[in-house]
Amino acid sequence: MRRLYCDPDWIQTNDLLLRRQLLYSAELPDQNSLIISGLAKVIFFSLHPKSICFMDVKIDDSWKDLLATEFKQPYFDRIVQHLKTEKTQGKTIYPAGPHIFNAFNTTPVDRVKVVIIGQDPYHGPGQAHGLCFSVQKGVPAPPSLVNIFKELREDIGMDIPAHGDLTHWAQQGVFLLNASLTVRAAEPMSHAKIGWAQFTDAVIQALANKREKLVFLLWGKFAQEKARLIDESKHHILRAAHPSPLSAHNGFFGCRHFSKTNQYLISQCIEPIDWSLQ
């Protein structure tokens, strides 16, 4: 059995025929039963007609264990095939493959303290990197993130940072989850109905069932609908309007969620979050 790594942008093999077969699975005989992934998967491929193959999602081990059942579901395979199809059609998908599960890889299950739920990745070049509301360094902060920084300044006196990369939060235990993990370039919500919502609902519910004393920041109606997945007797939920310029003045500004989060964590003998960004 040969172990090969398959990524939408690069197949790690010098065998040109095998590379073509990996990229165009329809050309493979059925008996080879090769599963191809558009999401940075590990591929186990055997030429034996009775071989069994499977996908292994490149994600932090703690999340892999927690979500093992979801990765085996037909809907998840449909997500993979949808992304693969769009890639072969020349569509640009954000974030890049290695960043799709960035929130999971940066914040393992046992390190989560706070959960912030976004809706859709940013759909402009260089913006999305797998953490909701966050953008990569060197990219201007979008309006919602600017409003988050304004509230942080009013709430805890934090200076407005020079960048919008929230990795520092994620590394401390702020799980920055978008409901959809991918999007087509320049087409907001374009992947909202391909199966990601089912997956991320399962993520929220599995995390809420396994852990306790987490803070869930639910901003806007969309995020607040996820409260049905969370046992409020085990966790602390804070609700406010979405930080978008269209709604921030309807309850996001003045919500003081950042100081309230730390007050709750301290009350539970949990180290608070350092919200500052250097």
Steps between C-alpha positions, in 0.01 A plus 500: 500500500634842405423804713444814295393849595229662293435873509289707261809694395768233509523122470817373664608237246732505202307225321320700229249225426417457867475878540247513215301221659499679834387826347237342274351222707230429241768345278583240766351150479228456761681214668776729614249680724712811536357784706626838388476807718500869416592580861862405577430135580726205555435244229562128543516350154551138402488343157356179648139468380371406845683776685315726741576869502397786722552869565689645793427870547805709581374649823618513861476154658265612777248625244557198279399275789202713601367528144595157366137408435437818300792439265345166404159647416382519137439875531868558580606310191260717300676811636833357387369413154338842461827678577693267273258570215529876542879476507504304175272768350761762583305662784695684769407384848581674827671432729786303344491125565750497790294765684154342473536336841723770649264569791509133598876466465574818696254427783487132604188372674646497850629858468172665398377762746293729278307438178423775250277398209522676166297431189714500187873538422609827346480471121774744394860418408733441795234551766369167628734264684260273684428711809167681510516883487881480466710608203862436423759760592545765235132487403277790614251408770145462359223717651368236744848443638554873531185517712622210715817698566295812582301305758820358648632855538186616676469183707853436624697799370690300238678702233379440146754250360698554182381171351196273505662159556325337797734202524613618845143457624472153345826389658360589843181302455262720299348263244425719197252292302322596181177315423628449145867414473542598134365750247547575130694816425279810482186294569391534864301205641577296187582190706233547765290211366762241404499328840724714719211608722428140593867443577552811711173445688639158590826666606321740736281228649785252546718765663220616729425141603862410569612815680351724769539861617557637152397852399303522175487846340198499270493815290198549277190290432687239298746422779229517766308223326791272597402531866270202447815286473640615835402394851479831686517322834859402412613807310476880503335663196531870421275641228525829309436650158742422220801736477417585138459875437136422417426373851781587741308800637207272585674332789852397413655828605482508876451124544832472689533137404877496532513609863195285580672200348804547719288561809329166445825315432659641814192404702552142383874507583589503129777725366346800320565598141759761410305682229790725398658455158861601449 
